[in-house]
Amino acid sequence: MGTPQAVTPAPLTRADRCDRCSAAALVRAVLPVGELLFCGHHARAFRAGLAEAGAVIVPG
Ligand SMILES: [Zn+2]
């Protein structure tokens, strides 16, 4: 019994950019292999695919 791995990502800032365009990142997609940042538009565009990949969408 260990301490559960708590994911405590730093809040997104204006310096964080969408991985698909240059817009400011609004959400974080946490995947088993890493994480991606998306703007609102791309978060919606990729939501289904991200869910299939097991991503957890975290509003920043
Ligand atoms: Zn974008």
N, CA, C, O and the ligand as a Tripos MOL2 file, in Angstrom:
@<TRIPOS>MOLECULE
protein
  241   239    61     0     0
PROTEIN
NO_CHARGES

@<TRIPOS>ATOM
      1 N           0.8390   -1.1930    0.0000 N.3       1 MET1
      2 CA          0.0000    0.0000    0.0000 C.3       1 MET1
      3 C           0.8760    1.2460    0.0000 C.2       1 MET1
      4 O           1.4270    1.6200    1.0350 O.2       1 MET1
      5 N           1.0020    1.8710   -1.1240 N.am      2 GLY2
      6 CA          1.7770    3.0960   -1.1980 C.3       2 GLY2
      7 C           0.8680    4.2770   -1.3970 C.2       2 GLY2
      8 O          -0.3530    4.1490   -1.4880 O.2       2 GLY2
      9 N           1.4770    5.3960   -1.4610 N.am      3 THR3
     10 CA          0.7060    6.5990   -1.7380 C.3       3 THR3
     11 C           0.3040    6.6080   -3.2130 C.2       3 THR3
     12 O           1.1590    6.4570   -4.0870 O.2       3 THR3
     13 N          -0.9660    6.7800   -3.4920 N.am      4 PRO4
     14 CA         -1.3820    6.8360   -4.9070 C.3       4 PRO4
     15 C          -0.6460    7.9420   -5.6390 C.2       4 PRO4
     16 O          -0.3640    9.0060   -5.0870 O.2       4 PRO4
     17 N          -0.3420    7.6620   -6.8990 N.am      5 GLN5
     18 CA          0.3480    8.6730   -7.6790 C.3       5 GLN5
     19 C          -0.6060    9.8090   -7.9880 C.2       5 GLN5
     20 O          -1.5120    9.6770   -8.8110 O.2       5 GLN5
     21 N          -0.3910   10.9050   -7.3270 N.am      6 ALA6
     22 CA         -1.2670   12.0560   -7.5490 C.3       6 ALA6
     23 C          -0.7520   12.8800   -8.7200 C.2       6 ALA6
     24 O           0.4180   13.2580   -8.7770 O.2       6 ALA6
     25 N          -1.6370   13.1400   -9.6300 N.am      7 VAL7
     26 CA         -1.2780   13.9930  -10.7650 C.3       7 VAL7
     27 C          -1.6560   15.4230  -10.4200 C.2       7 VAL7
     28 O          -2.8350   15.7730  -10.3530 O.2       7 VAL7
     29 N          -0.6710   16.2130  -10.2110 N.am      8 THR8
     30 CA         -0.9330   17.6110   -9.8770 C.3       8 THR8
     31 C          -0.2210   18.5100  -10.8760 C.2       8 THR8
     32 O           0.8120   19.1080  -10.5750 O.2       8 THR8
     33 N          -0.7940   18.5920  -12.0710 N.am      9 PRO9
     34 CA         -0.1490   19.4050  -13.1040 C.3       9 PRO9
     35 C          -0.1810   20.8780  -12.7500 C.2       9 PRO9
     36 O          -1.1020   21.3660  -12.0950 O.2       9 PRO9
     37 N           0.8400   21.5640  -13.1970 N.am     10 ALA10
     38 CA          0.8570   23.0040  -12.9910 C.3      10 ALA10
     39 C          -0.2530   23.6360  -13.8320 C.2      10 ALA10
     40 O          -0.5620   23.1560  -14.9220 O.2      10 ALA10
     41 N          -0.8400   24.7010  -13.3260 N.am     11 PRO11
     42 CA         -1.8940   25.3830  -14.1030 C.3      11 PRO11
     43 C          -1.3440   25.8620  -15.4380 C.2      11 PRO11
     44 O          -0.1830   26.2570  -15.5480 O.2      11 PRO11
     45 N          -2.1930   25.8180  -16.4350 N.am     12 LEU12
     46 CA         -1.7790   26.3190  -17.7390 C.3      12 LEU12
     47 C          -1.6200   27.8380  -17.6660 C.2      12 LEU12
     48 O          -2.3660   28.5310  -16.9740 O.2      12 LEU12
     49 N          -0.6520   28.3160  -18.3820 N.am     13 THR13
     50 CA         -0.4390   29.7590  -18.4270 C.3      13 THR13
     51 C          -0.5540   30.2330  -19.8700 C.2      13 THR13
     52 O          -0.7370   29.4400  -20.7930 O.2      13 THR13
     53 N          -0.4450   31.5270  -20.0370 N.am     14 ARG14
     54 CA         -0.5350   32.0740  -21.3910 C.3      14 ARG14
     55 C           0.6490   31.6300  -22.2460 C.2      14 ARG14
     56 O           0.6110   31.7390  -23.4720 O.2      14 ARG14
     57 N           1.6860   31.1370  -21.6050 N.am     15 ALA15
     58 CA          2.8550   30.6680  -22.3470 C.3      15 ALA15
     59 C           2.6260   29.2770  -22.9170 C.2      15 ALA15
     60 O           3.3630   28.8310  -23.7960 O.2      15 ALA15
     61 N           1.5890   28.5840  -22.4070 N.am     16 ASP16
     62 CA          1.2870   27.2430  -22.9090 C.3      16 ASP16
     63 C           0.4610   27.3530  -24.1700 C.2      16 ASP16
     64 O          -0.5570   28.0430  -24.2160 O.2      16 ASP16
     65 N           0.9300   26.6460  -25.2050 N.am     17 ARG17
     66 CA          0.2720   26.7430  -26.5070 C.3      17 ARG17
     67 C          -0.2980   25.4050  -26.9280 C.2      17 ARG17
     68 O           0.2260   24.3450  -26.5850 O.2      17 ARG17
     69 N          -1.3890   25.4810  -27.6840 N.am     18 CYS18
     70 CA         -1.9840   24.2890  -28.2790 C.3      18 CYS18
     71 C          -0.9260   23.5480  -29.0910 C.2      18 CYS18
     72 O          -0.1050   24.1700  -29.7650 O.2      18 CYS18
     73 N          -0.9470   22.2090  -29.0230 N.am     19 ASP19
     74 CA          0.0210   21.4140  -29.7670 C.3      19 ASP19
     75 C          -0.3150   21.3530  -31.2540 C.2      19 ASP19
     76 O           0.4910   20.8660  -32.0460 O.2      19 ASP19
     77 N          -1.4750   21.8340  -31.6380 N.am     20 ARG20
     78 CA         -1.9050   21.7580  -33.0320 C.3      20 ARG20
     79 C          -1.9360   23.1150  -33.7240 C.2      20 ARG20
     80 O          -1.9340   23.1860  -34.9530 O.2      20 ARG20
     81 N          -1.9630   24.1580  -32.9670 N.am     21 CYS21
     82 CA         -1.9430   25.4900  -33.5470 C.3      21 CYS21
     83 C          -1.2550   26.4080  -32.5420 C.2      21 CYS21
     84 O          -0.7390   25.9410  -31.5270 O.2      21 CYS21
     85 N          -1.2450   27.6760  -32.8120 N.am     22 SER22
     86 CA         -0.4990   28.5860  -31.9390 C.3      22 SER22
     87 C          -1.3920   29.2890  -30.9270 C.2      22 SER22
     88 O          -0.9650   30.2210  -30.2460 O.2      22 SER22
     89 N          -2.6480   28.8270  -30.8370 N.am     23 ALA23
     90 CA         -3.5500   29.4510  -29.8790 C.3      23 ALA23
     91 C          -3.1620   29.0730  -28.4520 C.2      23 ALA23
     92 O          -2.4760   28.0760  -28.2290 O.2      23 ALA23
     93 N          -3.5960   29.8590  -27.5120 N.am     24 ALA24
     94 CA         -3.3230   29.5670  -26.1110 C.3      24 ALA24
     95 C          -4.0040   28.2650  -25.7150 C.2      24 ALA24
     96 O          -5.1550   28.0250  -26.0810 O.2      24 ALA24
     97 N          -3.3000   27.4320  -24.9740 N.am     25 ALA25
     98 CA         -3.8610   26.1580  -24.5330 C.3      25 ALA25
     99 C          -4.8880   26.3810  -23.4300 C.2      25 ALA25
    100 O          -4.6550   27.1340  -22.4840 O.2      25 ALA25
    101 N          -6.0260   25.7120  -23.5710 N.am     26 LEU26
    102 CA         -7.0880   25.8420  -22.5670 C.3      26 LEU26
    103 C          -7.2890   24.5500  -21.7930 C.2      26 LEU26
    104 O          -7.7660   24.5750  -20.6580 O.2      26 LEU26
    105 N          -6.9330   23.4300  -22.3890 N.am     27 VAL27
    106 CA         -7.0960   22.1490  -21.7020 C.3      27 VAL27
    107 C          -5.8310   21.3100  -21.8600 C.2      27 VAL27
    108 O          -5.0370   21.4940  -22.7820 O.2      27 VAL27
    109 N          -5.6840   20.3880  -20.9240 N.am     28 ARG28
    110 CA         -4.5730   19.4530  -20.9350 C.3      28 ARG28
    111 C          -5.1640   18.0600  -21.1420 C.2      28 ARG28
    112 O          -6.1180   17.6810  -20.4640 O.2      28 ARG28
    113 N          -4.6030   17.3100  -22.0680 N.am     29 ALA29
    114 CA         -5.0330   15.9360  -22.2880 C.3      29 ALA29
    115 C          -3.9460   15.0240  -21.7300 C.2      29 ALA29
    116 O          -2.8530   14.9250  -22.2890 O.2      29 ALA29
    117 N          -4.2610   14.3610  -20.6210 N.am     30 VAL30
    118 CA         -3.2790   13.5110  -19.9600 C.3      30 VAL30
    119 C          -3.4330   12.0900  -20.4730 C.2      30 VAL30
    120 O          -4.4550   11.4400  -20.2540 O.2      30 VAL30
    121 N          -2.3980   11.6200  -21.1610 N.am     31 LEU31
    122 CA         -2.3900   10.2780  -21.7260 C.3      31 LEU31
    123 C          -1.4550    9.3970  -20.9200 C.2      31 LEU31
    124 O          -0.6010    9.8890  -20.1820 O.2      31 LEU31
    125 N          -1.6240    8.0690  -21.0700 N.am     32 PRO32
    126 CA         -0.7060    7.1540  -20.3630 C.3      32 PRO32
    127 C           0.7500    7.4140  -20.7310 C.2      32 PRO32
    128 O           1.6450    7.1340  -19.9330 O.2      32 PRO32
    129 N           0.9980    7.9400  -21.9100 N.am     33 VAL33
    130 CA          2.3790    8.1130  -22.3770 C.3      33 VAL33
    131 C           2.8680    9.5500  -22.2780 C.2      33 VAL33
    132 O           4.0050    9.8500  -22.6430 O.2      33 VAL33
    133 N           2.0220   10.4290  -21.7890 N.am     34 GLY34
    134 CA          2.4430   11.8180  -21.7040 C.3      34 GLY34
    135 C           1.2380   12.7230  -21.7260 C.2      34 GLY34
    136 O           0.1260   12.3010  -21.4060 O.2      34 GLY34
    137 N           1.4520   13.9490  -22.0970 N.am     35 GLU35
    138 CA          0.3210   14.8510  -22.1400 C.3      35 GLU35
    139 C           0.4460   15.8170  -23.3060 C.2      35 GLU35
    140 O           1.5350   16.1280  -23.7890 O.2      35 GLU35
    141 N          -0.7220   16.2750  -23.7310 N.am     36 LEU36
    142 CA         -0.7900   17.2270  -24.8280 C.3      36 LEU36
    143 C          -1.6040   18.4190  -24.3720 C.2      36 LEU36
    144 O          -2.4360   18.3090  -23.4710 O.2      36 LEU36
    145 N          -1.3620   19.5480  -24.9940 N.am     37 LEU37
    146 CA         -2.1260   20.7530  -24.6850 C.3      37 LEU37
    147 C          -2.9390   21.1370  -25.9160 C.2      37 LEU37
    148 O          -2.4600   21.0490  -27.0470 O.2      37 LEU37
    149 N          -4.1650   21.5600  -25.6780 N.am     38 PHE38
    150 CA         -5.0190   21.9450  -26.7930 C.3      38 PHE38
    151 C          -5.7600   23.2360  -26.4850 C.2      38 PHE38
    152 O          -6.0750   23.5420  -25.3340 O.2      38 PHE38
    153 N          -6.0260   23.9760  -27.5380 N.am     39 CYS39
    154 CA         -6.9180   25.1200  -27.4130 C.3      39 CYS39
    155 C          -8.3550   24.5840  -27.3610 C.2      39 CYS39
    156 O          -8.5770   23.3830  -27.5190 O.2      39 CYS39
    157 N          -9.3030   25.4530  -27.1450 N.am     40 GLY40
    158 CA        -10.6890   25.0210  -27.0540 C.3      40 GLY40
    159 C         -11.1510   24.3330  -28.3250 C.2      40 GLY40
    160 O         -11.8350   23.3110  -28.2770 O.2      40 GLY40
    161 N         -10.7730   24.9000  -29.4630 N.am     41 HIS41
    162 CA        -11.1800   24.3440  -30.7500 C.3      41 HIS41
    163 C         -10.6550   22.9260  -30.9370 C.2      41 HIS41
    164 O         -11.4140   22.0240  -31.2900 O.2      41 HIS41
    165 N          -9.3830   22.7310  -30.7060 N.am     42 HIS42
    166 CA         -8.8030   21.4150  -30.9340 C.3      42 HIS42
    167 C          -9.1800   20.4240  -29.8360 C.2      42 HIS42
    168 O          -9.2210   19.2180  -30.0810 O.2      42 HIS42
    169 N          -9.4500   20.9090  -28.6520 N.am     43 ALA43
    170 CA         -9.9270   20.0080  -27.6010 C.3      43 ALA43
    171 C         -11.2400   19.3640  -28.0350 C.2      43 ALA43
    172 O         -11.4610   18.1700  -27.8350 O.2      43 ALA43
    173 N         -12.1100   20.1850  -28.6350 N.am     44 ARG44
    174 CA        -13.3790   19.6360  -29.1320 C.3      44 ARG44
    175 C         -13.1330   18.7220  -30.3200 C.2      44 ARG44
    176 O         -13.7350   17.6540  -30.4280 O.2      44 ARG44
    177 N         -12.2360   19.1520  -31.2200 N.am     45 ALA45
    178 CA        -11.9940   18.3970  -32.4430 C.3      45 ALA45
    179 C         -11.4420   17.0110  -32.1430 C.2      45 ALA45
    180 O         -11.7530   16.0580  -32.8570 O.2      45 ALA45
    181 N         -10.6330   16.8840  -31.1040 N.am     46 PHE46
    182 CA         -9.9480   15.6130  -30.8310 C.3      46 PHE46
    183 C         -10.5350   14.8640  -29.6410 C.2      46 PHE46
    184 O         -10.0140   13.8220  -29.2420 O.2      46 PHE46
    185 N         -11.6110   15.3890  -29.0760 N.am     47 ARG47
    186 CA        -12.1350   14.7980  -27.8410 C.3      47 ARG47
    187 C         -12.4220   13.3050  -27.9750 C.2      47 ARG47
    188 O         -12.0330   12.5140  -27.1150 O.2      47 ARG47
    189 N         -13.1060   12.9210  -29.0580 N.am     48 ALA48
    190 CA        -13.4740   11.5150  -29.2310 C.3      48 ALA48
    191 C         -12.2270   10.6400  -29.3350 C.2      48 ALA48
    192 O         -12.1270    9.6040  -28.6780 O.2      48 ALA48
    193 N         -11.2860   11.0680  -30.1630 N.am     49 GLY49
    194 CA        -10.0660   10.2930  -30.3450 C.3      49 GLY49
    195 C          -9.2510   10.1990  -29.0690 C.2      49 GLY49
    196 O          -8.6750    9.1550  -28.7610 O.2      49 GLY49
    197 N          -9.2080   11.2910  -28.3330 N.am     50 LEU50
    198 CA         -8.4510   11.3000  -27.0820 C.3      50 LEU50
    199 C          -9.0880   10.3500  -26.0680 C.2      50 LEU50
    200 O          -8.3880    9.6350  -25.3520 O.2      50 LEU50
    201 N         -10.4030   10.3490  -26.0150 N.am     51 ALA51
    202 CA        -11.0930    9.4630  -25.0870 C.3      51 ALA51
    203 C         -10.7900    8.0100  -25.4380 C.2      51 ALA51
    204 O         -10.5900    7.1780  -24.5530 O.2      51 ALA51
    205 N         -10.7570    7.7120  -26.7370 N.am     52 GLU52
    206 CA        -10.4300    6.3480  -27.1660 C.3      52 GLU52
    207 C          -9.0260    5.9660  -26.7470 C.2      52 GLU52
    208 O          -8.7520    4.8100  -26.4270 O.2      52 GLU52
    209 N          -8.1400    6.9480  -26.7510 N.am     53 ALA53
    210 CA         -6.7450    6.6900  -26.4010 C.3      53 ALA53
    211 C          -6.5470    6.6440  -24.8850 C.2      53 ALA53
    212 O          -5.4380    6.4190  -24.4020 O.2      53 ALA53
    213 N          -7.6310    6.8590  -24.1440 N.am     54 GLY54
    214 CA         -7.5300    6.7850  -22.6950 C.3      54 GLY54
    215 C          -7.0870    8.0770  -22.0580 C.2      54 GLY54
    216 O          -6.6230    8.0890  -20.9180 O.2      54 GLY54
    217 N          -7.2280    9.1690  -22.7890 N.am     55 ALA55
    218 CA         -6.7890   10.4560  -22.2580 C.3      55 ALA55
    219 C          -7.8070   11.0070  -21.2680 C.2      55 ALA55
    220 O          -9.0130   10.7920  -21.3930 O.2      55 ALA55
    221 N          -7.2850   11.7180  -20.2900 N.am     56 VAL56
    222 CA         -8.1410   12.4390  -19.3530 C.3      56 VAL56
    223 C          -7.9950   13.9190  -19.6710 C.2      56 VAL56
    224 O          -6.8940   14.4690  -19.6360 O.2      56 VAL56
    225 N          -9.1140   14.5540  -19.9790 N.am     57 ILE57
    226 CA         -9.0800   15.9710  -20.3200 C.3      57 ILE57
    227 C          -9.1820   16.7920  -19.0430 C.2      57 ILE57
    228 O         -10.1490   16.6770  -18.2900 O.2      57 ILE57
    229 N          -8.1770   17.6140  -18.8150 N.am     58 VAL58
    230 CA         -8.1500   18.4410  -17.6080 C.3      58 VAL58
    231 C          -8.2090   19.9010  -18.0200 C.2      58 VAL58
    232 O          -7.2800   20.4060  -18.6500 O.2      58 VAL58
    233 N          -9.2880   20.5850  -17.6730 N.am     59 PRO59
    234 CA         -9.3440   22.0150  -17.9860 C.3      59 PRO59
    235 C          -8.2140   22.7500  -17.2770 C.2      59 PRO59
    236 O          -7.9480   22.5150  -16.0990 O.2      59 PRO59
    237 N          -7.5610   23.6320  -18.0010 N.am     60 GLY60
    238 CA         -6.4380   24.3330  -17.4080 C.3      60 GLY60
    239 C          -6.8660   25.6790  -16.8640 C.2      60 GLY60
    240 O          -6.0430   26.4170  -16.3220 O.2      60 GLY60
    241 ZN         -5.4530   24.4980  -31.4370 Zn       61 ZN61
@<TRIPOS>BOND
     1     1     2 1
     2     2     3 1
     3     3     4 2
     4     3     5 am
     5     5     6 1
     6     6     7 1
     7     7     8 2
     8     7     9 am
     9     9    10 1
    10    10    11 1
    11    11    12 2
    12    11    13 am
    13    13    14 1
    14    14    15 1
    15    15    16 2
    16    15    17 am
    17    17    18 1
    18    18    19 1
    19    19    20 2
    20    19    21 am
    21    21    22 1
    22    22    23 1
    23    23    24 2
    24    23    25 am
    25    25    26 1
    26    26    27 1
    27    27    28 2
    28    27    29 am
    29    29    30 1
    30    30    31 1
    31    31    32 2
    32    31    33 am
    33    33    34 1
    34    34    35 1
    35    35    36 2
    36    35    37 am
    37    37    38 1
    38    38    39 1
    39    39    40 2
    40    39    41 am
    41    41    42 1
    42    42    43 1
    43    43    44 2
    44    43    45 am
    45    45    46 1
    46    46    47 1
    47    47    48 2
    48    47    49 am
    49    49    50 1
    50    50    51 1
    51    51    52 2
    52    51    53 am
    53    53    54 1
    54    54    55 1
    55    55    56 2
    56    55    57 am
    57    57    58 1
    58    58    59 1
    59    59    60 2
    60    59    61 am
    61    61    62 1
    62    62    63 1
    63    63    64 2
    64    63    65 am
    65    65    66 1
    66    66    67 1
    67    67    68 2
    68    67    69 am
    69    69    70 1
    70    70    71 1
    71    71    72 2
    72    71    73 am
    73    73    74 1
    74    74    75 1
    75    75    76 2
    76    75    77 am
    77    77    78 1
    78    78    79 1
    79    79    80 2
    80    79    81 am
    81    81    82 1
    82    82    83 1
    83    83    84 2
    84    83    85 am
    85    85    86 1
    86    86    87 1
    87    87    88 2
    88    87    89 am
    89    89    90 1
    90    90    91 1
    91    91    92 2
    92    91    93 am
    93    93    94 1
    94    94    95 1
    95    95    96 2
    96    95    97 am
    97    97    98 1
    98    98    99 1
    99    99   100 2
   100    99   101 am
   101   101   102 1
   102   102   103 1
   103   103   104 2
   104   103   105 am
   105   105   106 1
   106   106   107 1
   107   107   108 2
   108   107   109 am
   109   109   110 1
   110   110   111 1
   111   111   112 2
   112   111   113 am
   113   113   114 1
   114   114   115 1
   115   115   116 2
   116   115   117 am
   117   117   118 1
   118   118   119 1
   119   119   120 2
   120   119   121 am
   121   121   122 1
   122   122   123 1
   123   123   124 2
   124   123   125 am
   125   125   126 1
   126   126   127 1
   127   127   128 2
   128   127   129 am
   129   129   130 1
   130   130   131 1
   131   131   132 2
   132   131   133 am
   133   133   134 1
   134   134   135 1
   135   135   136 2
   136   135   137 am
   137   137   138 1
   138   138   139 1
   139   139   140 2
   140   139   141 am
   141   141   142 1
   142   142   143 1
   143   143   144 2
   144   143   145 am
   145   145   146 1
   146   146   147 1
   147   147   148 2
   148   147   149 am
   149   149   150 1
   150   150   151 1
   151   151   152 2
   152   151   153 am
   153   153   154 1
   154   154   155 1
   155   155   156 2
   156   155   157 am
   157   157   158 1
   158   158   159 1
   159   159   160 2
   160   159   161 am
   161   161   162 1
   162   162   163 1
   163   163   164 2
   164   163   165 am
   165   165   166 1
   166   166   167 1
   167   167   168 2
   168   167   169 am
   169   169   170 1
   170   170   171 1
   171   171   172 2
   172   171   173 am
   173   173   174 1
   174   174   175 1
   175   175   176 2
   176   175   177 am
   177   177   178 1
   178   178   179 1
   179   179   180 2
   180   179   181 am
   181   181   182 1
   182   182   183 1
   183   183   184 2
   184   183   185 am
   185   185   186 1
   186   186   187 1
   187   187   188 2
   188   187   189 am
   189   189   190 1
   190   190   191 1
   191   191   192 2
   192   191   193 am
   193   193   194 1
   194   194   195 1
   195   195   196 2
   196   195   197 am
   197   197   198 1
   198   198   199 1
   199   199   200 2
   200   199   201 am
   201   201   202 1
   202   202   203 1
   203   203   204 2
   204   203   205 am
   205   205   206 1
   206   206   207 1
   207   207   208 2
   208   207   209 am
   209   209   210 1
   210   210   211 1
   211   211   212 2
   212   211   213 am
   213   213   214 1
   214   214   215 1
   215   215   216 2
   216   215   217 am
   217   217   218 1
   218   218   219 1
   219   219   220 2
   220   219   221 am
   221   221   222 1
   222   222   223 1
   223   223   224 2
   224   223   225 am
   225   225   226 1
   226   226   227 1
   227   227   228 2
   228   227   229 am
   229   229   230 1
   230   230   231 1
   231   231   232 2
   232   231   233 am
   233   233   234 1
   234   234   235 1
   235   235   236 2
   236   235   237 am
   237   237   238 1
   238   238   239 1
   239   239   240 2
@<TRIPOS>SUBSTRUCTURE
     1 MET1         2 RESIDUE 1 A MET
     2 GLY2         6 RESIDUE 1 A GLY
     3 THR3        10 RESIDUE 1 A THR
     4 PRO4        14 RESIDUE 1 A PRO
     5 GLN5        18 RESIDUE 1 A GLN
     6 ALA6        22 RESIDUE 1 A ALA
     7 VAL7        26 RESIDUE 1 A VAL
     8 THR8        30 RESIDUE 1 A THR
     9 PRO9        34 RESIDUE 1 A PRO
    10 ALA10       38 RESIDUE 1 A ALA
    11 PRO11       42 RESIDUE 1 A PRO
    12 LEU12       46 RESIDUE 1 A LEU
    13 THR13       50 RESIDUE 1 A THR
    14 ARG14       54 RESIDUE 1 A ARG
    15 ALA15       58 RESIDUE 1 A ALA
    16 ASP16       62 RESIDUE 1 A ASP
    17 ARG17       66 RESIDUE 1 A ARG
    18 CYS18       70 RESIDUE 1 A CYS
    19 ASP19       74 RESIDUE 1 A ASP
    20 ARG20       78 RESIDUE 1 A ARG
    21 CYS21       82 RESIDUE 1 A CYS
    22 SER22       86 RESIDUE 1 A SER
    23 ALA23       90 RESIDUE 1 A ALA
    24 ALA24       94 RESIDUE 1 A ALA
    25 ALA25       98 RESIDUE 1 A ALA
    26 LEU26      102 RESIDUE 1 A LEU
    27 VAL27      106 RESIDUE 1 A VAL
    28 ARG28      110 RESIDUE 1 A ARG
    29 ALA29      114 RESIDUE 1 A ALA
    30 VAL30      118 RESIDUE 1 A VAL
    31 LEU31      122 RESIDUE 1 A LEU
    32 PRO32      126 RESIDUE 1 A PRO
    33 VAL33      130 RESIDUE 1 A VAL
    34 GLY34      134 RESIDUE 1 A GLY
    35 GLU35      138 RESIDUE 1 A GLU
    36 LEU36      142 RESIDUE 1 A LEU
    37 LEU37      146 RESIDUE 1 A LEU
    38 PHE38      150 RESIDUE 1 A PHE
    39 CYS39      154 RESIDUE 1 A CYS
    40 GLY40      158 RESIDUE 1 A GLY
    41 HIS41      162 RESIDUE 1 A HIS
    42 HIS42      166 RESIDUE 1 A HIS
    43 ALA43      170 RESIDUE 1 A ALA
    44 ARG44      174 RESIDUE 1 A ARG
    45 ALA45      178 RESIDUE 1 A ALA
    46 PHE46      182 RESIDUE 1 A PHE
    47 ARG47      186 RESIDUE 1 A ARG
    48 ALA48      190 RESIDUE 1 A ALA
    49 GLY49      194 RESIDUE 1 A GLY
    50 LEU50      198 RESIDUE 1 A LEU
    51 ALA51      202 RESIDUE 1 A ALA
    52 GLU52      206 RESIDUE 1 A GLU
    53 ALA53      210 RESIDUE 1 A ALA
    54 GLY54      214 RESIDUE 1 A GLY
    55 ALA55      218 RESIDUE 1 A ALA
    56 VAL56      222 RESIDUE 1 A VAL
    57 ILE57      226 RESIDUE 1 A ILE
    58 VAL58      230 RESIDUE 1 A VAL
    59 PRO59      234 RESIDUE 1 A PRO
    60 GLY60      238 RESIDUE 1 A GLY
    61 ZN61       241 GROUP 0 **** ****
